[in-house]
């Protein structure tokens, strides 16, 4: 970390392979979407909106929508069809309802140097952004190949679900740098302890 910089009080991860799965990761190791500021950061860093998009209108009411959709997606990706009835059907109905809204309208804008950049036609609404995430989840859940590539991290106490696109489909951790590194350090300590004994 450079001198004079500070870490954000929240850490956001984007290594699950799909935006809907990255939203699920915001619960680990603790709630990340606990205020409008981290939600704004997540919306931008996830790529839902271009970096310069004004999000001052994002408030605490948005947290409810994002958390509810996150919970429903979690139910659906952790279940295996046909798991019909009860909470699965409610989660599916909620996901489909959220996917109906129109996503934010993008537009190409020319910069002073002639390059084209993406902007939104207006401030994005909560329902529009939730629709993008819900549509991503619908695509994931209805694609048998992608669904077969869903994995839950093998790291200790890590519930993160990710899309395994590795060669040979042998990825074990949500992140090699996070859970994979922890496992390697723990393995090294076990070996060192056995060598000393």
C-alpha positions as CSV (number, residue, x, y, z in Angstrom):
1,X,0.0,0.0,0.0
2,X,1.4,3.4,-0.9
3,X,2.1,6.0,1.8
4,X,-0.8,8.2,2.5
5,X,-3.4,5.8,1.3
6,X,-6.0,4.0,3.4
7,X,-7.9,0.8,2.9
8,X,-11.6,1.0,2.5
9,X,-13.5,-0.2,5.6
10,X,-15.0,-2.9,3.3
11,X,-13.3,-5.3,0.9
12,X,-15.2,-6.3,-2.3
13,X,-14.4,-9.3,-4.4
14,X,-15.1,-10.0,-8.0
15,X,-13.6,-13.4,-8.7
16,X,-16.7,-15.7,-8.8
17,X,-17.0,-15.5,-12.6
18,X,-20.5,-14.0,-12.9
19,X,-22.0,-10.8,-11.6
20,X,-24.8,-12.7,-9.8
21,X,-22.2,-14.9,-8.0
22,X,-20.1,-11.8,-7.1
23,X,-23.2,-10.4,-5.4
24,X,-23.4,-13.6,-3.4
25,X,-19.8,-13.1,-2.2
26,X,-20.8,-9.8,-0.5
27,X,-21.9,-11.8,2.6
28,X,-18.5,-13.3,3.3
29,X,-16.7,-13.2,5.8
30,X,-19.3,-10.6,7.0
31,X,-22.0,-8.4,5.4
32,X,-20.3,-6.1,2.9
33,X,-23.5,-4.3,1.7
34,X,-24.3,-2.6,5.1
35,X,-24.6,1.0,3.9
36,X,-25.2,2.9,0.6
37,X,-21.4,3.7,0.2
38,X,-20.2,0.1,-0.2
39,X,-23.2,-0.6,-2.4
40,X,-22.3,2.3,-4.7
41,X,-18.7,0.9,-4.8
42,X,-19.9,-2.6,-5.6
43,X,-22.2,-1.3,-8.4
44,X,-19.3,0.5,-10.1
45,X,-16.6,-2.1,-9.5
46,X,-18.9,-4.9,-10.7
47,X,-19.3,-3.2,-14.1
48,X,-23.0,-2.6,-13.8
49,X,-22.4,1.0,-14.6
50,X,-19.6,3.0,-16.2
51,X,-17.1,4.3,-13.6
52,X,-18.1,7.9,-13.9
53,X,-21.8,7.2,-13.4
54,X,-23.4,9.4,-10.7
55,X,-24.9,7.3,-7.9
56,X,-25.7,9.8,-5.2
57,X,-29.4,8.7,-5.4
58,X,-28.4,5.2,-4.1
59,X,-29.8,5.1,-0.6
60,X,-30.6,2.6,2.2
61,X,-33.8,1.4,0.3
62,X,-31.6,0.0,-2.4
63,X,-29.8,-2.2,0.2
64,X,-33.1,-4.1,0.8
65,X,-33.6,-4.9,-2.9
66,X,-30.0,-6.0,-3.5
67,X,-29.9,-8.2,-0.3
68,X,-33.2,-9.8,-1.1
69,X,-32.2,-10.6,-4.7
70,X,-28.8,-11.9,-3.3
71,X,-30.7,-14.2,-0.9
72,X,-32.9,-15.6,-3.7
73,X,-30.0,-16.2,-6.0
74,X,-28.2,-18.0,-3.2
75,X,-31.2,-20.3,-2.7
76,X,-31.3,-21.1,-6.4
77,X,-27.6,-21.7,-7.1
78,X,-27.2,-23.9,-4.0
79,X,-30.2,-26.1,-5.0
80,X,-30.2,-28.6,-7.7
81,X,-33.3,-28.8,-10.0
82,X,-35.9,-30.1,-9.9
83,X,-36.2,-28.8,-6.3
84,X,-39.7,-27.7,-6.7
85,X,-42.0,-26.3,-4.0
86,X,-41.9,-23.9,-1.2
87,X,-38.9,-21.6,-0.9
88,X,-37.4,-22.7,-4.2
89,X,-40.5,-21.7,-6.2
90,X,-40.7,-18.4,-4.3
91,X,-37.0,-17.6,-5.0
92,X,-37.6,-18.5,-8.7
93,X,-40.7,-16.3,-8.9
94,X,-38.7,-13.4,-7.3
95,X,-35.8,-13.8,-9.7
96,X,-38.1,-13.9,-12.7
97,X,-40.0,-10.8,-11.5
98,X,-36.7,-8.9,-11.1
99,X,-35.5,-9.9,-14.5
100,X,-38.6,-8.3,-16.2
101,X,-37.5,-4.7,-15.6
102,X,-35.6,-2.9,-18.4
103,X,-31.9,-2.7,-17.8
104,X,-30.2,0.8,-17.9
105,X,-29.9,2.2,-21.4
106,X,-26.3,2.6,-22.5
107,X,-25.2,5.1,-25.1
108,X,-21.9,5.7,-26.9
109,X,-20.5,9.2,-26.3
110,X,-17.5,10.7,-28.1
111,X,-14.7,12.1,-26.0
112,X,-12.6,15.2,-26.9
113,X,-10.0,12.9,-28.5
114,X,-12.6,11.1,-30.6
115,X,-12.8,7.9,-28.7
116,X,-16.1,6.4,-27.9
117,X,-17.0,5.7,-24.3
118,X,-20.0,4.1,-22.7
119,X,-22.4,6.2,-20.6
120,X,-25.9,5.6,-19.4
121,X,-28.7,7.6,-20.9
122,X,-29.8,8.7,-17.4
123,X,-29.3,7.8,-13.7
124,X,-29.8,4.1,-13.2
125,X,-32.7,3.0,-11.1
126,X,-32.5,0.2,-8.5
127,X,-35.0,-2.0,-10.5
128,X,-32.9,-1.6,-13.7
129,X,-29.7,-2.6,-12.0
130,X,-31.4,-5.5,-10.2
131,X,-32.7,-6.6,-13.6
132,X,-29.2,-6.9,-15.0
133,X,-28.1,-9.2,-12.1
134,X,-31.3,-11.2,-12.3
135,X,-30.9,-11.7,-16.0
136,X,-27.3,-12.9,-15.4
137,X,-28.7,-15.4,-12.8
138,X,-31.4,-16.6,-15.3
139,X,-28.7,-17.2,-17.9
140,X,-26.5,-19.1,-15.5
141,X,-29.3,-21.2,-14.1
142,X,-30.7,-22.2,-17.5
143,X,-27.4,-23.0,-19.1
144,X,-26.6,-26.7,-18.2
145,X,-22.9,-26.3,-19.0
146,X,-22.5,-23.2,-16.8
147,X,-24.6,-24.7,-14.0
148,X,-22.5,-27.9,-14.1
149,X,-19.4,-25.6,-13.5
150,X,-20.8,-24.1,-10.3
151,X,-18.5,-25.0,-7.3
152,X,-18.5,-24.1,-3.6
153,X,-15.1,-23.1,-2.3
154,X,-13.3,-25.8,-0.4
155,X,-11.7,-23.3,1.9
156,X,-12.4,-23.5,5.7
157,X,-15.7,-21.8,6.4
158,X,-15.9,-20.2,2.9
159,X,-19.4,-20.4,1.4
160,X,-18.5,-18.6,-1.8
161,X,-20.0,-20.1,-5.0
162,X,-18.0,-19.6,-8.2
163,X,-17.9,-20.6,-11.8
164,X,-15.1,-23.1,-12.4
165,X,-13.7,-22.3,-15.9
166,X,-10.3,-23.7,-15.2
167,X,-8.6,-26.2,-17.5
168,X,-9.8,-29.6,-16.4
169,X,-12.4,-28.1,-14.1
170,X,-10.2,-28.7,-11.0
171,X,-10.4,-25.3,-9.3
172,X,-10.8,-25.9,-5.6
173,X,-11.0,-22.4,-4.1
174,X,-12.9,-19.2,-4.8
175,X,-9.6,-17.5,-5.0
176,X,-6.1,-18.9,-5.1
177,X,-4.8,-15.7,-3.5
178,X,-7.3,-15.9,-0.6
179,X,-8.6,-19.4,0.3
180,X,-5.9,-21.2,-1.7
181,X,-3.1,-19.3,0.1
182,X,-4.7,-20.0,3.5
183,X,-4.8,-23.7,2.7
184,X,-1.2,-23.7,1.5
185,X,0.0,-21.9,4.7
186,X,-2.0,-24.3,6.9
187,X,-0.6,-27.3,5.1
188,X,3.0,-25.9,5.5
189,X,2.3,-25.4,9.3
190,X,1.0,-29.0,9.6
191,X,4.1,-30.3,7.9
192,X,6.4,-28.2,10.0
193,X,4.7,-29.3,13.2
194,X,5.0,-33.0,12.2
195,X,8.7,-32.4,11.4
196,X,9.3,-30.9,14.9
197,X,7.4,-33.8,16.6
